């Protein structure tokens, strides 16, 4: 690639991210730590990192758990190219596969019927209206696709919650990040799906819920 990539520390790894790709945020480490806790008693787990961006979540999990197979997927050429380059640079290519497509469609062939012990996702969660108002500054250096989540900021969460059961083992975990104040909407979406147990929430340092996790029934 000819674009200049910035390096970002994320959990135990250093990730490169550049034009067209969301820079890893320290706040997302809460999701990463939650994911590792959920996997603590699972040997040789299979993990899917959906909406992987630069690959920071999935690659940090693979780095921390050397018995883990990880499948990364995102929509754009920029994200998947950088995820593959980060995978190679970290020496994780033997356990990490990168797919490209619309949500889980990008992994259907690579998974070949295998189901995950854990699906993690840091989807866009800012409403279109906010991106055209208070949060417009986010688009000055990063892509709209990384932030824009439709009219209510939960469009990708809806799809994730609906589609994930097809790719999770029974009793497998779904864990994802959401925006400030979206915990009630997320809990309602999970309840309406009828596919999951009662969700739990992980709070950030300000005691604000930012990560949901729940098991497939």
N, C-alpha and C positions, 0 to 999 in steps of 0.2 A: 504494500500500500504506500502511496505517496503522501497521504495526509499525516500531519503531525499528531501523535497520540499523547495524551496526558496520562501519567501514572497515578493510581489511587490505591491507598492501602485499604483493604477490606478484610476484616477478621484476620486470618492467618496468611493472607496472600496479597500480592500486589497485582492490580488489574490495569490494563491499558484500555482507555476509552477515548474516542475522538469524535470528529464530525458525524452527525447522524445517529449518535448513540448516547443514551442517558449515562451520565457519570454516576458511579456507585455512591450512594449516600450512607453516611454513618448510621442514620436512623434505621436503615434496612438490616443492620447487624442484629437487631432484635429478632427479626424473622429467622436469620441464620442460626442464632443461638437456640431459638425455640425448636427449629428443625432438628438440630443435633440432640437436643434433649428428648425429642419424640423418638429418635432412632436409637437411643441409648441401649435398649434391650433387644434390638433386632440385629441379627448377624447377617452379613452380606446383603444389605438392603439394595433395592432398586429405587432410584429417585428420579423424578421428573422435575425440571426447572422450566416452568412455562413462562413465556414473556421474559426470556432470559437476559435480554440486553447484551451487555459485554460478557455475560456468563458468571458474574461475581458470586451469586448465591450458590449455584450448582458446583462451581469450581472450588469454593471455600468448603463446601460439604465434602467433596471428593478429596480435598487435601487433608481434612481433619479425620476422615474415615477411609482408611486405605483399603477396606473391604467392600467399598461401595461402587456400584455401577450407576452412572448419572447420564441422563438424556436431557439435553438442552434444546429449546426451540424458540424461535421468534419469527417475525413476519418479513423483515426487510433484509436486503443484501448487506447493508452496513452492519447491522447487529450480528448476523450470523457469521460474517467474515471476521469480525473482531472476536466473537466468541471462539471461533476455531483457532485464531492466532493466539489468544490467551491460553487455550487448552494446550496447544503445542509448546508455548513458551514455558508453561508450568510443568511440562513433562507428564501430563495426565491423559494423553491420547489413547492409552491402552484401556482406560476405564470410562472415558467420556465420549459420547456421541452427540453431534450437533445436527439438528434438522431444521428445515425452513418451511414455513407454511402458515396458514390461518389457524391459530390455536393448535389443537391436538392433531390436526391433519398433517402437520409437519413432521410428526413422529410415527404415524401409523405403520409405515413400511419398516422403519428401523426397529420398532418394538416387536413386530411380528407376533402379536398376541400376548406378549408378556405384560404383566400388570405390576403397578408400582406399590411399594410399601408407603411411599410418601410423595405427594405432589406439593411443591412450593411455587408460589407465584407472587411477584411484585408487579401487579398490573397498573396501568394508568388509573388515576382516581380523582382527577380534577374535572369539574364540569366545563363544558364548552363555553358557557357564559363567563365563568371566572377567568378562563384563559384569554378572553377578549376584554377583561377588565382588570381586577386586582392582581391577577397572576400572569399578566401578559409578559412580564419581564423574563419568565422562564423560557420563553421561545426565542430570546435574543441569541442564545448559544446552543440550544438543544432542540431536538425535533418534536413537533406537535404530537406525533404518534406515541411518544413516551409519557404524555400527560393527559391528552384529551380522552375523556371517558364518557362522552355523551351528555345529554341534558341534565342528568342527575349525578354524574360522577361514578356510576356503578355499572356501566354497560358491560365491561369486561368481567366484572365479578359475577354478573348474572350468567354469562356464558360459561365461565369457569365452573361455577357451582352445578350447572346443568350437565356439562359434558364430563367432568372429572370422574363420576362413578364408572364410566365405561373403561377407565384406565387404571382404576385402583383395585387392589385386592380387598376382599371383605375384611373389615377391621383396619384397613389402611388409613393413613392420615392425610388430610388436606389442610394446608397452612398457608395463609396469605396476608399480605399487608393491605391496609385500607387507609383512607384519609381521616383526619381529625373530625369527630362527630358522626362518622358513618357506621358506628358499631351497631346501632339499632336497626339500620337498613340491612346490614350484613346478616344479623341474627334472624331477621324476618325472611330473607332470601333462603337461608339454610333451612329454616323451619318449613317453609312452603315447598321446598324440594322433596321433603319426605325421605331423603336418602341418607341423612346423617344423624348422629347423636347430638345431644345438646352441646353447643359450641362453648369453648373457653376462650378467654382473651388475655393477651400479654400486654402489659402497660409499659410505656416508656418511662424515662427518668422523671417526667412531670406527672406521672401516674395517670396518663391518658391512654386509653385503649388504642393500639395501633396494629395489632396482629390477632387474627382469629385462627383457631385450630380445632378440628373436629374429626371424628372417625366415621368412616363409611359403615353403615349398618349391615 
